Amino acid sequence: MDNFKIDLSVIVVNWNTAEDLDNCLASFIALSDELTLEIIVVDNASEDQSVSMMRSEYPAVNLIVNQKNIGFAAGVNQGIRSSKGKFLLILNPDIVASKNILRSLIEIFEKYPNAGALAPRLINNDGTTQSGYFRKYPSILQILFFYTMFAKFTEKSKFLFRKYMEDSVSGQNSVIEVPQIPGGCIMIRREVLNTAGYMDESYFLFFEDVDWCYRLREHGWRLLMANTVSMTHLGGRSILKKDKEWIYGRFMLSLNQFIDKHSPIWFRIVAKMITFCNSFSIMLVRMLQNLMSSADKESKRQQSYLRHSYFLRMFYDHYIRRSDSKYDKVTFPKR
């Protein structure tokens, strides 16, 4: 590790977020006097002005341009393989850094030699702390309460959320151990690659970070959240611009993929039954409602139908046809 001449490699995976990417890069370049720093941007075939903006405004940044969207995990791995830093900071473009944060994070790593990954506290523009990013690993009750039709009732319960979804990350402790760290803002030691390996590229989107954190913990590394250090996170900006119904289907399939990889057979069967039956029953209800009355294409009823339709089609492609889903292409599927 002492052979590395660069303190930190910042790796940003971008897809159609030129404005956010501009703000993100500007904030990190302003911190370059804190330590030796390299910035690598992996662009996953953006159709906006991201690449042209990068080439004109940030010529010193290492830009990797993919001709197709290869997914988040594969993009991260591309960046890691071309990096030279002692530490690696993986980012989404909707992160904005503040002064002294990079040095503070590295100092925490030096204080905790058994920490494999670290994240700052994520805050909104108004300074309030964000929740839902340091979650517990999936359980049957988590799936039942928060990933089915029951979620409209259970997600309002702070007790159920804390018990099954996420422990409180507030408090007076400067450093908090967490079960997992969001891939959109995670700093790792380079040594973890020798034990836990790289991100699993079989996840096209979602749960690649959950899987990575799970493997880090399996190899004895601690995952920490720096409570006194924060970064501004705008949240989900690239996916908000596209088909939210597809996002639901992709998320639910990735959830099942994670469970397949790390859970016993009974858990895998029950999780599939819950997620499949939930989507199938909701689709049937929406179909009956549409038969009884006309539905606008943009109505919540129709959006609900499409969300569960995408998941069932992806489920069929993955588990029945046993091939890559035709819905995991560069562009989102048409309605």
Phi, psi and omega in degrees: 000327180292348180285345182280128182271346179256132181292314190217135171251121177263121183244119182245124175260121187242145173210102174060040177228060186302316182295314178296319180300319178301312180295320180297310182296319180300320182292325181279325177297326178294344181260005187294344178277353179285329182194173177284129194220138168236145179240128179239125177248125175254114181261123183267066174059049178296146178255002178263207184266016185304310185291315179296322177297316179300314185292328181273323186262334185226062183295338182278347180281138179286113183252126174247119183251116176270145181277348174215162179283108184266001180096164184291311184300314180296324177294317177300314181297323175302313181296318180299317183295336179260006184270162183227009186275156174294322178240155182236131177244111181267130186224149159274158182290350183267025176253136177237127184269158177240168186300140175070002186292322184292316177297322180296318180294318180293324177297324177293319176301318181293331180282330182241086184295342178266007176276121180268331181215152187212147176220150173280172171287133181267129183234159174278175178302329182274004177091355179284148182284136177274149177241167176090009183249350178240064192278163172282163178286153184302139172229168180299315181291326176299314179297314182295318184280326191242352181236023178226186180298343179286347185299329180299339178259314187286331182292347177276349182270115177295326180297311181293322179298315180291325184285322189243342185249307184208130172289158177295133177250017176262175179129186187269343183295136181287332179228132181237132175280132184234157181288327180205162183234137180295135182294344179285352177197086183219128175256134181232156168282144178296332181299334183295336179294333180286339182249302183276343179081191182273178174296148180278114185282358176287343172274115179289319179199137180079141176070359172293325177287322178298315179298317180297312179297321178301317181290325176300315180294323178299329181265014171091004179276142175271149177245124187237150172242125180277103187290334183265001180240133185225153171231147178279130181236118182280328168086112169059032189289325181288318183284339178293339183276352185237195189290106182293332180294319176298320181302317179299313180300316180294319180298314183292325177292318179295324174303313179295323177298316179298315180296320177303322187281328191237006186236156177292165188300321182296320179296317181297317180294313182296318180299318178295320179297316181295309185290319179293310182295324178298310181292320181297315181293321179293320177300317179298316179298316180295322178297317178295320178296321180292327177291327183278335179207150180292145181236131174291143182301332183263006182291158179298326179297315180291322177296321177297316178301314182293320179304310184284332175296316179298317180298314182295323178292318177294320178300315179297313180299318187283317189258334180262305178285337181053051177217166176301137181294135176292352178267004175255061181252181182299317180256156179287151181293152178279153176281000000 
